[in-house]
Amino acid sequence: MVEERQGDYRHRSRVSCKLRKFRAAARQAGLDANVWFGNVELGAAEVAGLTPVQYVGNIYKYYISYQLAVERLDAGRKAREDTGAEKRR
């Protein structure tokens, strides 16, 4: 259990170190180090290549897709409640 925590801590520490490098590269290029898209992602591409940039982009696309799906489900549920469709079943 303790070894798992230490491994997790080391992993987070490495990720944090990489993010600091990405942000520093963005700052050096005169970009906003607090904004990923169009800023830190360019530093990441310079420091580590396209893999982390593509990874974050893919995660963001999934996030947006799920958000839209939830909104659509909520809108449908609300429309059914407003029309009384739920009560008729």
C-alpha contacts under 8 A as a table, 3 or more apart, distances in Angstrom:
res1	aa1	res2	aa2	distance
1	M	4	E	5.14
1	M	5	R	6.48
2	V	5	R	5.12
2	V	6	Q	6.24
3	E	6	Q	5.04
3	E	7	G	6.14
4	E	7	G	5.10
4	E	8	D	6.10
5	R	8	D	4.98
5	R	9	Y	6.03
6	Q	9	Y	4.99
6	Q	10	R	6.14
7	G	10	R	5.09
7	G	11	H	6.18
8	D	11	H	5.11
8	D	12	R	6.21
9	Y	12	R	5.16
9	Y	13	S	6.01
10	R	13	S	4.93
10	R	14	R	6.21
11	H	14	R	5.18
11	H	15	V	6.27
12	R	15	V	5.06
12	R	16	S	5.97
13	S	16	S	5.04
13	S	17	C	6.14
14	R	17	C	5.04
14	R	18	K	6.26
15	V	18	K	5.11
15	V	19	L	6.18
16	S	19	L	5.07
16	S	20	R	6.22
17	C	20	R	5.13
17	C	21	K	6.41
18	K	21	K	5.06
18	K	22	F	6.23
19	L	22	F	4.96
19	L	23	R	6.07
19	L	44	A	7.90
20	R	23	R	5.12
20	R	24	A	6.02
21	K	24	A	5.04
21	K	25	A	6.17
21	K	43	G	7.90
21	K	44	A	7.82
21	K	47	V	7.38
22	F	25	A	5.19
22	F	26	A	6.31
22	F	40	V	5.94
22	F	41	E	7.45
22	F	43	G	4.76
22	F	44	A	4.66
22	F	47	V	6.53
23	R	26	A	5.00
23	R	27	R	6.16
23	R	33	A	4.86
23	R	34	N	7.54
23	R	40	V	5.47
23	R	43	G	6.49
23	R	44	A	7.76
24	A	27	R	5.02
24	A	28	Q	6.07
24	A	33	A	7.12
24	A	43	G	7.53
25	A	28	Q	5.04
25	A	29	A	6.30
25	A	40	V	7.58
25	A	43	G	4.72
25	A	44	A	7.56
25	A	46	E	7.65
25	A	47	V	7.47
26	A	29	A	5.11
26	A	30	G	6.43
26	A	31	L	5.06
26	A	32	D	6.62
26	A	33	A	5.65
26	A	39	N	5.98
26	A	40	V	5.17
26	A	41	E	7.96
26	A	42	L	6.70
26	A	43	G	4.69
27	R	30	G	5.01
27	R	31	L	5.19
27	R	32	D	6.31
27	R	33	A	5.61
28	Q	31	L	7.34
29	A	43	G	7.97
31	L	39	N	5.39
31	L	40	V	7.43
32	D	35	V	5.78
32	D	39	N	5.71
32	D	40	V	7.11
33	A	36	W	7.44
33	A	39	N	6.58
33	A	40	V	5.68
34	N	40	V	7.34
35	V	38	G	7.53
35	V	39	N	5.87
35	V	40	V	6.20
36	W	39	N	5.41
36	W	40	V	4.55
36	W	41	E	5.37
37	F	40	V	6.57
37	F	41	E	5.69
38	G	41	E	6.07
38	G	42	L	6.41
39	N	42	L	5.53
39	N	43	G	6.95
40	V	43	G	4.97
40	V	44	A	6.12
41	E	44	A	4.88
41	E	45	A	6.12
41	E	53	V	5.80
42	L	45	A	5.08
42	L	46	E	6.26
43	G	46	E	5.06
43	G	47	V	6.12
44	A	47	V	5.11
44	A	48	A	5.61
44	A	49	G	6.67
44	A	50	L	7.61
44	A	52	P	7.03
44	A	53	V	6.67
45	A	48	A	5.49
45	A	49	G	4.25
45	A	50	L	5.04
45	A	51	T	7.85
45	A	52	P	7.51
45	A	53	V	6.39
46	E	49	G	5.87
48	A	51	T	7.43
48	A	52	P	7.24
49	G	52	P	7.13
49	G	53	V	7.65
50	L	53	V	5.12
50	L	54	Q	5.99
51	T	54	Q	5.26
51	T	55	Y	6.09
52	P	55	Y	4.93
52	P	56	V	6.17
53	V	56	V	5.40
53	V	57	G	6.17
54	Q	57	G	4.97
54	Q	58	N	6.06
55	Y	58	N	5.20
55	Y	59	I	6.26
56	V	59	I	5.09
56	V	60	Y	6.08
57	G	60	Y	5.11
57	G	61	K	6.25
58	N	61	K	5.08
58	N	62	Y	6.39
59	I	62	Y	5.18
59	I	63	Y	6.19
60	Y	63	Y	4.93
60	Y	64	I	6.20
61	K	64	I	5.20
61	K	65	S	6.15
62	Y	65	S	5.00
62	Y	66	Y	6.13
63	Y	66	Y	5.28
63	Y	67	Q	6.14
64	I	67	Q	5.04
64	I	68	L	6.14
65	S	68	L	5.23
65	S	69	A	6.18
66	Y	69	A	4.96
66	Y	70	V	6.13
67	Q	70	V	5.18
67	Q	71	E	6.20
68	L	71	E	5.06
68	L	72	R	6.09
69	A	72	R	5.09
69	A	73	L	6.16
70	V	73	L	5.12
70	V	74	D	6.07
71	E	74	D	5.08
71	E	75	A	6.06
72	R	75	A	5.08
72	R	76	G	6.19
73	L	76	G	5.14
73	L	77	R	6.11
74	D	77	R	5.03
74	D	78	K	6.06
75	A	78	K	5.10
75	A	79	A	6.08
76	G	79	A	5.06
76	G	80	R	6.19
77	R	80	R	5.20
77	R	81	E	6.24
78	K	81	E	5.03
78	K	82	D	6.07
79	A	82	D	5.07
79	A	83	T	6.25
80	R	83	T	5.27
80	R	84	G	6.01
80	R	85	A	4.95
80	R	86	E	5.98
81	E	84	G	5.07
81	E	85	A	6.17
81	E	86	E	5.84
81	E	87	K	7.91
82	D	85	A	7.76
84	G	87	K	5.39
84	G	88	R	6.76
85	A	88	R	5.37
85	A	89	R	6.99
86	E	89	R	5.80
